[in-house]
């Protein structure tokens, strides 16, 4: 596999100094939002290639990615290079947003595009900080594509029911998820406090948790829960 080109500069203001080298380490490969397979080829909700990618990086490489994500407006994780779930969540969100941007622009989604996407986000945020010093508010709607939604819905159904979602279920929950994402954008507020830019990020939808909450109220989920209680009770009695 060809090594990605080294990024020596980034689009946007010249004062951005963090882009002297590529965000994604040389030789690394970004992973899109499609779940990986678990036992016997079945998708497992606990298996996340994005998490594995971050986990296998060095502390220095993870610190560089964490700092880049923070500069682009993602929050809630340390930038010391230690592996943690909050960093995985931010990395996954950034990949989904970048992949959506690539599809809209008709560009191939690869390391170079992801790096350029984050640099553009940082340039935009820095531009917002120039001016009166008053609060600058931006909204970003991260909407799952049909393929992304289908992969996630199938993963949830296999985890909850041991089967793939039907075509009707895919359509139903894709529409529900996209509607929820449109109603809950990621809101970023930048203010000047003591000569420093203070950035606050709120909103957004945890897609996996949203779908789990939705399917848990179905008759099938309730029936599975009752059956699970019954089987546990019978095992406690020593029944086969």
N, C-alpha and C positions, 0 to 999 in steps of 0.2 A: 504494500500500500504506500502510495506516495506521501511524503511528509508534507504537512500544511506549510504554506509560506509564512515566514516570520513577519509579524506586523511591526513596522518600525515607526509608524505614525498613525494617528486616528483622525477621522473627520471631526471637524469642530474646532473650538478655540485652541490656539497654539499653547496655551498655558497648561493644557492637560499633559501631565508628565508621566502618568502611570502607564501609558501605552507604548513604552519603549520596547516592550516585548509582548508577545502574544499572550492573551489571558489564558486560553486553553493551552497547557504545556505541550511543547513539541513532541510529537509521537502519540499523544493522547487522542482518543476518539470520543466525540460527544455522542450521547444516546438520546433518542427521541422518547416520547411518552408512551410507547407501546410496551405493555407488560411483558416480562420474560416468562418462559415456561417453567413449571414446577415438576412434581413427580408425574411420571407416565405422560409427559407432554402437556399436562394440564396447566393453565395459567394459575399462578399462585399469588394471592394478594400480598403475601409477605416478601415476595421476590421482586427486587427493584434494581434494574441494571444501572440506573443513575446513581443509586446509593453505592453500588459496588464500584462504579467508576471513581467516585470521590474517596471511598475507603482505601482503594489501592494506590492512590496518589501519595506522594511524600507530604510531610507536614508543610514544607515550604511551598509546594504546588497548591495545596489546599488553602494556605494563607493567601496566596495571590488571587485565587478564584474568589475567596470570601471577601477580600478587599474590593475586588472589581464589582461584585454583586452589591456590596454596601454603597460604593460610589454611584451605582446605577439606581439606588433608591430602595433596595431590599434591606429589611431590618430583622432583628430578633435573633442574631447568631453572633458568636465571637469571631474575630478575624485572626486568631493566633494559630490557625492551621489544624486545630484538633477536630477530629471527626465528630459530628453531632447531627441529630435528626433535623434541627431547625435549619442547618445549612443545606441538608438534602432537600427540604421543602422549598427553600428559596431557589436553589439550583434548578429544581424541577419546574418551578413557576417561570423562571427566566427562559428555560429551554422551550417551554410551551409557547410563551409569548414570541420568542425569536422564530420558532418554526412557523407560527401563524403569519408573522411578518414576511418570511421568505415565500410562503405560498401566495400571499397577496401581491408580492412583487415579481413572482415567477422566477425566483432565484433558487439555486440549489442550496439545501440546508446542510452546512458543514461547519468545521471549526472556524474557518475564516469568516463566514457569515455571522456566527454567534459572537465572535470577538468584535466584529464591526458593529453589530447590533448594540452590544453593551457600551461601546465607545460613543455611539450616537446618543444613547440614553443619558450618559454622563455629560456630554456636550450640551444637551438640551437642559439638563438640570442646572449646569453652571450658568447657562444663559439666563435662566429664570432668576438666578441670584443677583444679576446685574440690574441696577435701577434704584428705585426708591427705598428698597429695604423692607417694604411691606410684604405681607404673606403672599406667596405664590402657590396657587392650588392647581394641580393637574389631575385628570382622571384617565385611567387606562382600563379598558374593558378587555379582559382575556377570555375569549370565547373558544370553547373546544370545537374542533372540526368534527365532522361526522365520523371520520375514521378514529380520531382520538376518543370520542365519546363511546363508540362501539366497543373499542378495546377495553375501556375502563368498565363499561356496563357488563360485558362478558366476564371480566375478572370478578366483579362483585357477585354476579349470579352463580358462578362456579364455586366461589367461596361459601356463599350462603345456602345454595340449593343443590350443588353438585351437578349443575347442567349449564349449558349456554343459554343466553337470552334469545327469545324468539324474535322474528322480524318486527312484529307488532310491539314487543317490549322495548326493542332497540329504538324504534321511532318514538315511542311514548316517553322514555326516559332521556333520550337525546334532546327532545324539545323542551322537557322540563328543566334539564341542566342548563341548556343554553339560555333559557328565559331567566333562570336564577342568576346566571353570570352577567347578563345584560343589566339586571336590576341592582347588582352589587359590584360596581367597579372598584378598582384599587385607587384610592385617593391619596395623593402625595401633597403634603403642605410644607413649603420651605419658608422659614422666617429667619430674620437676622437677630441674634441674641449675643450681646457682648462682642460684636465684630465677627461672630462665627455663624455659619449657616446651620440651622437646626432643622432636620428633616423628619417629618412624621408620616408614616404610611399606615393606612387603615383600609378596611373593607376587603373585598375579594371573597371567593367561594372555595372552600375545601371540597373539591369535586368528589373525592372518595367518600368522605363522611356524609355529604349531601345524598349520594346515591344509597348508601347504607341506611340512612334514616328513612328514605323513601320506600325501599323494598321491605324494611322491617315491619311496616304496617300492613303488608299484604296478607291475604288469607293463607297463602302458601308458607310464608315466613312464620305465621302464628301456629300453623299446623306442625311445622318442623320443630318449633320450640316445645310444643306440648309433647310430641313424640320423643324428643330428647329427654324431657323430664321423666317420661314413662320408662324409657330404657334405662336411665340411671336408677330409678326406683327398683326395677326388676333385678338389675345387677346387684343392688344392695341386699336383695332378698336371696341372692344366690341362684337366681334363675338363669338358664342358658339363653 
